[in-house]
Amino acid sequence: MKNPIIFDKVSLTYDKGSDIFVVQDFTLSINQGEFFCLVGPSGCGKSTVLKIIAGLEKPSRGEIKKPETVGMVFQTGALLPWLTVENNIAFAAKMEGFSQEKVESLTGQYLKMVDLEQFRNKYPRELSGGQKQRVGIARALSIESEVLLMDEPFSALDPLTTEELHNDLLQIWQKTKKTIIMVSHLVEEAVLLADRIGIMKTGRLDSIVSVTLPRPRKEEQKEFLPEVEKVRKILHNQ
């Protein structure tokens, strides 16, 4: 699929007949294998866009083309506390109707990919915040969707853990060739990770910025700050 996600003038209101829209006239095509970040002020509709892709919200008008199933990583991990790490990952694969053999294979594969094999029998309460997010990533990958959604997945983590997970996520993206759409409240994070950055304001997609920095990217690069400032100027109408 060349463009796994296509929005065509999508709008969403929670009050039928109202002219107050959470998302309004949203038009966007996401390229296959792309890392796309959405940024914007709180309440501008970023997370709602992800929910529409995930099928958790239905547009009031407009059309969206997307895969039937997408993987999603939540801000808090959203793990099932009564299941072990291994079983949290396996649960998602089972829900897809995969055979037991495939469930076990996928669980082992993604446990290894997020470097949690030694924690497979631990429960969420026994894990650090970063480890919980690794489980969330492995669980989202285990359903074998071509699209991975991430809703501010690192916002509750300390800077060192966030840096480690940024590096791990980029490696996973390069290995799996997934299409990733991530919501972030940090412009620096978006510039560090994304191919393109969508800037949202009051429910609308205001601008799209292509990040031209070569990979691997570092915040210490002299070209990094000008790229961040370019996005910030658009955000603040400068």
C-alpha positions as CSV (number, residue, x, y, z in Angstrom):
1,M,0.0,0.0,0.0
2,K,1.6,3.2,-1.2
3,N,-0.2,5.5,1.3
4,P,-1.5,3.4,4.2
5,I,-3.2,6.5,5.7
6,I,-5.2,9.0,3.7
7,F,-7.4,11.7,5.3
8,D,-9.7,13.6,3.0
9,K,-11.4,16.6,4.6
10,V,-12.1,14.8,7.8
11,S,-14.0,16.6,10.6
12,L,-15.1,15.4,14.0
13,T,-17.6,17.0,16.4
14,Y,-18.9,15.4,19.6
15,D,-22.1,17.3,19.4
16,K,-24.2,16.5,16.4
17,G,-25.3,19.6,14.5
18,S,-22.7,21.7,16.3
19,D,-20.2,23.9,14.5
20,I,-17.5,23.2,17.2
21,F,-15.1,20.7,15.8
22,V,-12.3,18.8,17.6
23,V,-10.8,18.1,14.2
24,Q,-11.8,20.1,11.1
25,D,-11.1,19.7,7.4
26,F,-8.1,17.5,8.1
27,T,-6.4,16.3,4.8
28,L,-3.2,14.3,4.9
29,S,-1.5,11.4,3.2
30,I,1.1,9.3,5.1
31,N,3.7,7.5,3.0
32,Q,4.5,3.9,3.5
33,G,7.3,3.4,5.9
34,E,7.3,7.0,7.0
35,F,7.9,8.4,10.5
36,F,5.4,11.2,10.8
37,C,5.0,13.4,14.0
38,L,2.0,15.6,14.9
39,V,2.8,18.5,17.1
40,G,0.7,21.4,18.4
41,P,-0.7,23.0,21.6
42,S,-2.7,21.0,24.1
43,G,-6.3,20.5,22.9
44,C,-5.6,21.1,19.2
45,G,-6.8,17.6,18.2
46,K,-3.6,15.7,17.9
47,S,-4.6,12.6,19.9
48,T,-8.1,12.7,18.3
49,V,-6.4,12.2,14.9
50,L,-4.7,9.1,16.3
51,K,-8.1,7.8,17.7
52,I,-9.7,8.3,14.3
53,I,-6.9,6.2,12.7
54,A,-7.3,3.6,15.4
55,G,-11.0,3.4,14.8
56,L,-11.8,4.6,18.3
57,E,-13.5,7.7,16.9
58,K,-15.6,8.0,13.8
59,P,-15.4,11.1,11.6
60,S,-18.5,13.3,11.5
61,R,-17.7,14.0,7.8
62,G,-15.0,13.4,5.3
63,E,-13.2,10.1,4.4
64,I,-10.3,8.2,5.8
65,K,-8.4,5.3,4.2
66,K,-6.5,3.1,6.7
67,P,-5.7,-0.5,7.5
68,E,-8.3,-2.5,9.4
69,T,-5.9,-3.0,12.2
70,V,-3.3,-0.7,13.6
71,G,-1.0,-1.0,16.6
72,M,-1.1,1.7,19.3
73,V,1.2,2.7,22.1
74,F,-0.4,4.7,24.8
75,Q,1.1,7.5,27.0
76,T,0.9,5.4,30.2
77,G,1.7,1.9,28.7
78,A,-1.9,0.8,29.5
79,L,-0.7,-2.8,30.4
80,L,-3.0,-5.4,32.0
81,P,-1.6,-5.5,35.6
82,W,-2.7,-9.2,36.1
83,L,-0.7,-10.4,33.2
84,T,3.1,-10.9,32.9
85,V,5.2,-9.1,30.3
86,E,5.1,-12.1,28.1
87,N,1.3,-12.6,28.4
88,N,0.6,-8.8,27.9
89,I,2.4,-9.1,24.5
90,A,0.8,-12.5,23.7
91,F,-2.7,-11.2,24.6
92,A,-2.7,-8.7,21.7
93,A,-1.6,-11.3,19.2
94,K,-4.2,-13.7,20.4
95,M,-6.9,-11.0,20.0
96,E,-5.9,-10.9,16.3
97,G,-6.9,-14.6,16.0
98,F,-3.4,-15.9,15.3
99,S,-2.6,-19.5,15.9
100,Q,-0.9,-20.4,19.2
101,E,2.3,-21.2,17.3
102,K,2.3,-17.8,15.7
103,V,1.4,-16.1,19.0
104,E,4.4,-17.7,20.7
105,S,6.7,-16.9,17.8
106,L,5.7,-13.2,17.6
107,T,5.9,-12.8,21.4
108,G,9.4,-14.2,21.5
109,Q,10.4,-12.1,18.5
110,Y,9.3,-8.8,19.9
111,L,10.4,-9.6,23.5
112,K,13.9,-9.9,22.0
113,M,13.5,-6.7,19.9
114,V,12.7,-4.6,22.9
115,D,15.4,-6.3,25.0
116,L,13.0,-7.7,27.7
117,E,13.5,-11.4,27.4
118,Q,14.9,-11.6,31.0
119,F,11.7,-9.8,32.2
120,R,9.2,-12.0,30.5
121,N,7.7,-13.4,33.7
122,K,7.6,-10.1,35.6
123,Y,4.4,-8.2,36.2
124,P,3.8,-4.5,35.3
125,R,4.2,-3.4,38.9
126,E,7.7,-4.8,38.9
127,L,8.8,-2.8,35.9
128,S,10.2,0.7,35.5
129,G,8.4,3.3,33.4
130,G,10.7,2.7,30.5
131,Q,10.3,-1.0,30.7
132,K,6.5,-0.7,30.7
133,Q,6.7,1.4,27.5
134,R,9.0,-1.2,25.9
135,V,6.2,-3.8,26.7
136,G,3.7,-1.5,25.2
137,I,5.7,-1.1,22.0
138,A,6.2,-4.9,21.7
139,R,2.5,-5.5,22.3
140,A,1.6,-3.0,19.5
141,L,4.1,-4.6,17.1
142,S,2.8,-8.1,17.9
143,I,-0.4,-7.6,16.0
144,E,1.6,-7.4,12.7
145,S,0.0,-4.2,11.4
146,E,1.9,-2.1,9.0
147,V,1.0,1.1,11.0
148,L,2.1,1.9,14.5
149,L,0.4,4.8,16.4
150,M,2.1,6.4,19.4
151,D,0.4,8.9,21.6
152,E,3.1,10.9,23.5
153,P,4.7,7.6,24.5
154,F,7.7,9.2,26.3
155,S,6.2,12.2,28.0
156,A,6.1,10.6,31.5
157,L,9.7,9.3,31.4
158,D,13.0,10.9,32.6
159,P,15.4,12.3,29.9
160,L,17.9,9.5,30.0
161,T,15.2,6.8,29.6
162,T,13.6,8.9,26.8
163,E,16.9,9.1,25.0
164,E,17.4,5.3,25.2
165,L,13.9,4.7,23.9
166,H,14.3,7.2,21.1
167,N,17.3,5.2,19.9
168,D,15.5,1.9,20.3
169,L,12.4,3.1,18.5
170,L,14.4,4.3,15.5
171,Q,16.2,0.9,15.4
172,I,12.8,-0.9,15.5
173,W,11.4,1.4,12.8
174,Q,14.3,0.6,10.5
175,K,14.1,-3.1,11.2
176,T,10.4,-3.5,10.8
177,K,9.8,-0.8,8.0
178,K,6.6,0.1,9.9
179,T,4.7,3.4,9.2
180,I,4.8,5.3,12.4
181,I,2.5,8.2,13.3
182,M,3.4,9.8,16.7
183,V,1.9,12.6,18.7
184,S,4.5,14.7,20.6
185,H,4.3,17.9,22.7
186,L,8.1,18.4,22.1
187,V,9.3,20.0,18.9
188,E,12.8,18.7,19.6
189,E,11.6,15.1,19.8
190,A,9.7,15.5,16.5
191,V,12.8,16.9,14.8
192,L,14.9,14.1,16.2
193,L,12.6,11.3,15.0
194,A,10.4,12.3,12.1
195,D,10.7,12.4,8.4
196,R,7.9,15.0,8.3
197,I,6.2,17.0,11.0
198,G,2.5,18.0,10.9
199,I,1.7,21.2,12.8
200,M,-1.8,21.4,14.2
201,K,-3.8,24.4,15.4
202,T,-7.4,24.4,16.7
203,G,-8.3,21.1,15.0
204,R,-6.7,21.9,11.7
205,L,-3.5,20.8,10.0
206,D,-1.8,24.1,9.6
207,S,1.5,23.1,8.0
208,I,3.8,20.2,7.1
209,V,7.5,20.5,7.6
210,S,10.0,18.0,6.0
211,V,13.0,17.3,8.2
212,T,16.0,17.4,6.0
213,L,18.7,16.5,8.6
214,P,20.5,13.3,7.8
215,R,20.3,10.3,10.2
216,P,21.5,9.6,12.9
217,R,20.5,12.9,14.3
218,K,21.8,14.5,17.5
219,E,20.6,17.6,19.4
220,E,24.2,18.8,19.5
221,Q,24.4,19.1,15.7
222,K,24.7,22.7,14.6
223,E,21.9,22.2,12.1
224,F,19.5,20.8,14.7
225,L,18.5,24.0,16.5
226,P,17.7,25.9,13.3
227,E,15.4,23.0,12.3
228,V,13.6,23.2,15.7
229,E,13.3,27.0,15.4
230,K,11.7,26.7,11.9
231,V,8.9,24.5,13.4
232,R,8.5,26.7,16.5
233,K,8.1,29.8,14.3
234,I,5.2,28.2,12.5
235,L,3.7,27.0,15.8
236,H,3.8,30.6,17.2
237,N,2.8,32.4,13.9
238,Q,6.2,34.1,13.6
